[in-house]
Amino acid sequence: MAEPDRWNDEIALAIASEEGIGEMTDEHWKVVNFIRKYWKENDVAPTVRVLCQETGVGLRQIYKLFTAGPARGACRVAGLPKPDGCV
């Protein structure tokens, strides 16, 4: 998204659909909302380690939820550009 501040749940659902996610589960939202919160507080996406520790969602599960991975998939659904490094 060119303007991450304009992100909302409807946009997240549309992006998720483009990513091949049929339904956004509570676990999807937990990851996406944490990424958004972290980004708002730190102006950068969380590292994979922080994402997994803070959400309690393991890396393998994140890849099941977002097949494009935490950087491309989860951050995209969260309305953020792919981070320069890993998420």
Residue, then its C-alpha position, 0 to 999 in steps of 0.5 A: m500500500a502506498e498509504p499504510d495509514r489508510w489501511n482497514d479491515e476491508i482492505a486487509l480482506a481484499i489483499a488476503s484474497e489476492e494472496g490466496i487466503g480464503e478466510m481470515t481466521d482469528e490467528h491471521w488477525k492476531v498476526v496482522n494486528f500485531i504487525r500493524k501495532y508494532w509498525k505504528e509504535n516503531d515505524v518498522a515491521p517486527t522481526v520474525r523472532v519478535l512476531c513469533q514471541e509476541t503473538g505465540v504463533g510459531l514460524r511454521q504456522i505463520y507460513k501456513l497462514f501466509t504462504a508468501g511468508p511473514a515479510r511478503g504475505a503477512c506484511r502485505v495483508a497488514g497494508l505495509p510494504k515488504p520490509d528491507g530485511c526479514v520481518 
